[in-house]
Amino acid sequence: MRNPIISVLTVAAGVLALAACSGPAEDAANKQADAVEQSTDARADALENQANATRDAAAGAAAAGKEAADATGDALERKAEAVEDAGEKKADAIEKEVDRKY
């Protein structure tokens, strides 16, 4: 039976070796992918907040006004999802390119 401390140290050494392989270009590309994802998440959140505000503003309105606000809110949420999906795809593409290069 192997000593658990040796196993943990072996795994830790492997992780450190992999981290040491990461160069400045790879780190920069990973940061760029993270920034893309954070930026698109923020834009998507803003659109979702706008959708909710549109619906809330029409809460006491007549039925036609409420339906229009709901439709606008739905459209904003679809746009938010599209923005988020596009950001994730772009970040994934950056990360794939990093993996391919390094």
Sequence and secondary structure as in RCSB ss.txt:
>XXXX:A:sequence
MRNPIISVLTVAAGVLALAACSGPAEDAANKQADAVEQSTDARADALENQANATRDAAAGAAAAGKEAADATGDA
LERKAEAVEDAGEKKADAIEKEVDRKY
>XXXX:A:secstr
   HHHHHHHHHHHHHHHHHH  HHHHHHHHHHHHHHHHHHHHHHHHHHHHHHHHHHTTTS HHHHHHHHHHHHH
HHHHHHHHHHHHHHHHHHHHHHHHHH 
